[in-house]
Structures are given as C-alpha cells and as structure tokens.
C-alpha cells in the first residue's frame, strides 16, 4: 500500500508537497511549461517524477 498522497492537480501538489515543489523549481522553464499544460493529470509525486523524466529525456 502506497503512502504517497494524491492531489487534485499540479497546483495543489506543488502547494502541499515540499518535495514536489523543490523538484519543479529545479527543472528548466520549457519543462515546467509542458508539465503545467498537463497539470490536471499531475496529482502525485510519482506522476510529477514521471513527467519530468519524460520531458527531460531528450534534454542533453
């Protein structure tokens, strides 16, 4: 059973989970923009980590 919290959307996740906020603050603006455009689907740290990984995969 997972103890990770699920939130309504990205904005709520960022407001309530300091780890999520710290991760989001570290990524480039283009990645933030892409993730924010799908914010309704990002309600957990797992989801955010997955989106960050996918968006940054081609970065480098």
ABEGO torsion letter per residue (X at the ends): XBABBBBABAAAAAAABAAAAAAAAABBAAAAAAAAAAAAABABAAAAAAAAAAAAAABX
